[in-house]
C-alpha cells in the first residue's frame, strides 16, 4: 500500500532511503543495489519509519550491515551519535562526563574501529587527563547529530572498504542538496543537566543551557545546481563527582609486602595467606568536577550536475568542541604502612578496612602540632578540539556499463590548550593536620576517616599551605590527505566488477610540556603567606548523595579561587611565576607519518536458482610506510622529594627517528541466499587490519616525570610493528516477516594475530643515580632507621636532613635529596610494545523488531554475547595482555508512533568489562562494572511544520564504578545525574 505525503516529505524520504544503501565513495552501483521501485514501498516518517529504513538497510546490504537512519532531516534519534550507535547489536560505548564518546564493536576496542565521513577516513585527536592521547579512536562527542542523516556500521570486511576497522567500519552520512531538494528547518532546545546542581555554588554553571540547529537546502537552474548549509551550536554545563584510588593499588603475594612484617601482620584481621594475592591502596581521592562545554558544528555543500550522467560535489565540514573544567579535591596518600587492616575471604584479597598510623609532632619554627598532609588540590583548565574536512567528489556515469567516481579530501583534527595556564594545571594545597587515617572499603563507596590533633574538631584556614603544582600544555594534531578513484563495470550477464585505488597520507603529532614544583611538604609559613579569606570551607560528603556511606566520611576540605591562590603562591616565591605556567616549548614531541597505497577488485554476481544466490568476491592490497620522529627530554638526575615521591630532572630534548613498513593482501567473500522472499541466509569471510596506536610507533624513549622508592617507569616505541590482522567469519539468519518487523540470529568469529602487547625491560637509562641505597641512606639505616618499619622512609629523610644539611644533593629548604655519583643506578621499568599475542573471539547477535499492526506500538530488542580466550588472570602480578572492552550488551526499545505522538523509551545495558591492564602505572586490571541506562524521548507534531519534543537522559540517575582484582578494590566511583531537554523544531 502506498502512502500519500507532501512532495517535500517525499524528497526527504527518498534521500534517507538512498543514504541507507551500503555505498562508500569508493564503491558505487554494486550488483545487489535495491531495485528502483523499493522507494515506493516504504516512506520514512517517525520512529517506525526510521526503524524500517534501518531494517531495509540490513536486508539489502552486502555482508553484515546495521545502521541508524534519521527520523527526519535534522532529527537524529539521539543527541549524541555514540548514544545512537549503542542501540545497534554488538556496539558498546565508553562514556566520558556522562556522555557517549567512543565505541567498541563486537569486543574490539575503539582504536580498531574505523570512522568515515561520507566514505572518507577521518582523523582523530584528543587530550587525556594530563597528556595528548595516543589513540586513533574518533571521539563522537565532537560531532553534533543534527546534520547527520544516517550512520552505517559495516561489520564484515569488503575489498572496497578502507582498511583500519577490525571491529567495524562506521560511515557517517550527511545530506546532499540535489537529493534533499527544497528544505529548511530550525530547532531550539533548552537543557537542564542535574549533575550541575550537585556542585558547590561557585563551581556551578547555568542551570539551563541552550542548543540551536538549522538546515537549509535549495536547488536551482532546473535542478542542475544545489546548495545546502547545516549548523548547530550547543552549550552544556555539567558536573561529575568521583571517589577514586587514582594512584592505583600495590599488589603482593601473601607472605610478601607490608603484611609480611610482624607488626602489620599482628594487626590484620583475616590476613592473606601464602598463595593469596592482596592489594593495598596508593591513595584515596574525592574530586568535584564542574564542566562547561560549547560545541559548534557546520557543513556547507555545493553540487553541480551539468548532465544527468555527471555530478560534482564540493563540501566543507567543521566542528569545534571547547571544554572548561574546574576541579577540587580532598585526598590522602599512603606509604604501604598497613598499620591495621581487615580483609575479604578468598584467594584474591581486598581490604575491608585499611588504616595507617600517623604520629603528630611539634613543628619548628611555627610551634604548631603537625601531622601528615590532608591534600586539597584545585585545578582550572580548558581544552579545544577542532575538526575540519574539505572534500571534492565527481560521479560520472560514463555509459550504461561503466560508472567512475573520483574523491579527494584533506581533513584535520586538532586538540590543545584553550587557557593561558595550559591544558591541565593543578595547584596542590594542604593542611598538615592528618593523623591516623582509615578507609572503609566494605561498601561500593570508600569512606575516609581521619584523626585530627587533640582539641581540633574543624580545620582552620590558618593551617592551609600551597604544596606542589603541575602546569601542563598538551597538543595533538592529525592530518589526512586522501585521494580515491573507484568504478563499477556491469557485464552483459548482469554481473559486475568493482575496482579502485587510493592513496592516503596520515600525519600525526602528539606533544606536551610541563612545569612542575614538587613542594609536597609545603612552602611558606602557616597563615603567614596565605590570607585566611583565600579558603572557603565545605564538606565533601554532601556531594555524593547517590552512594551509600557518603554521609559517614570525613569530608572537611577547602575550596579556593585558582587564580588568587596562584597569585599568592607566586608572591610567596618572591614573584617567580615561571613555575605556574607551562613551558613555552614542548619537551616531548612525537611525530609519525603513514603513507598508504591500496587497490582492490571485487566481482559481484547473482545466480537466479530457485533460491537466488548473491556473491561478492574480492581482494584488496594495502601497502604502508611509517616514519616516526620523537623529540624526547634527556634525563639528567633523580631527586627524592617526599616519602614515596621521586622526581626525574630533565635537560634539553633531542629528536630521534625510526622507520618501518608492511604490506598485506586482504581477500573477502560475501554470500547471501534468499531461502524465501522473506528469509535470508548470509555467510562472509574476509581479512582486515588495525593499525597500532601512535605511542606504539613513537621514535624515542620517554621517562615518566614521577618515580617511586622502588624506581621509575618509561616507554619507547617501534614503528616496525605489524598491524593487527583479523580473519573474520560471519553467519546470519534473517527473517523479515513484516513491513517493519524481523528476527535475526548472527554468529561471528575473529581470529586476530599480532596483538600488540607490552614487554617490560628493567634498565638504567642516562646513568641516573638514586639516593636509595646510597651513602646518606646507608648511614641512616646504620643509625636506627629500620627497613620495613612504619615511617621508615620518613626516618631516613629526616636523618639525612639533620646530619647532611648542605652536603651535595641535600636541599633542606626544598625538602629534596638528589642522587650523587657513587650512589646506585636508578632502575626504570621501560614498557616496550611487541607483536606477541594471537587470539580469537566469537559471539552471537540476536535481534528482534516487531510492530503491533496499526496500533502505533512497537518494540526493538537485541542481545550480544561475546567471548574470548584472551582474558586477564587476576592471580598473575606481572605484565599481561588481555582483550579490553570485551563484554555482553543488550538493548530494549519500546515505542509508540501514531498520529501526532512519538514516544520512545530506550534501555541500554553493558556487562562488566576490562578497560585497562594498568591502574596508574602498575600492571593491574581495571574492570568497569555493569551499567544500564534508561533514556526517554517524547515528541508531538503540532502541525506539518511545527513539533515539540522532550527528552530525559539517564532517567534513573545511575552511577558508574570500576574496580581492580577484587570488587572491594575500588578504582573509580562516579556520580553524574539525569539530563532533561525540551525544545521545538520548525520546518519552513
LINHUUR-V888680 format. One line per field, one symbol per residue. psi: psi as a letter, one per 40 degrees, with the letter a starting at -180 (. if undefined). A space follows every 50 residues. Layout:
BEGIN
psi: ???
END
This chain:
BEGIN
psi: hihhiidddddddddddddeighiddhifidfiiidedeedhhhhadddd dddddddddeihahhiihiidihegidiehdddddeehhehiihihfeih diihhfehidefhhhihfehhhiiiihadeiiieiehhheeehiedehdi hhhheiiidehiiehddihhhhiiihddddahhhiiiihhhhhedddfii deeiaidhiiihiihhhihiffediihihiiihhihhiihhihigdeahh hiiheiadeeidddddfhhfiiihdihiiiidahhhhhhhhhhhhhiihh hhihgeieehhhhhihhhihhhhhhhhhihiihiffdfdhiiiiiidhii hdhhhhhhiiihhiedeihhaihhigiiihiiihhhhihhihhhhhgdae dhiihhhiihiihhhaifieeidhhhhhiihgehbhhihheeidhhhhhh hiihehdihideehihbiihhihihhhhihhhhhhiihhhideeiihiii iihhhhhhhhiiiihhhffeeiiiihedehidedhhiihddeefdehhed eeihehihiihdddddddddddefehedefiiidihdhhhhihhhhhiii ihhhihhgadhhhhihhiihhhhhhhhhihhiihheihhheadfhihhii aiiiiihiiiiiiihgiihhhhhgdaeehhhihihiiiihiiidddeiei hhhidhiideaaiaiiaheeiiihhhhhhhhhhhhgeideiiiihiiihh hhifhhaihhihigiefhhieheadddddddefehhheiheddddddddd ddefheihehgddefihiiihdiihhhhhhhhiiheiiiiiiiihhihhh hgbedeiiihiihhhhiiegihheeheahihihiehiiiiihhhihghbe hhhhhhhhhhiiiheiehhbeigiihhhiihihhihhhihhdaddhiiii ihhfdefiiiiiibdidegidhhhhbiihhihaihhh.
END
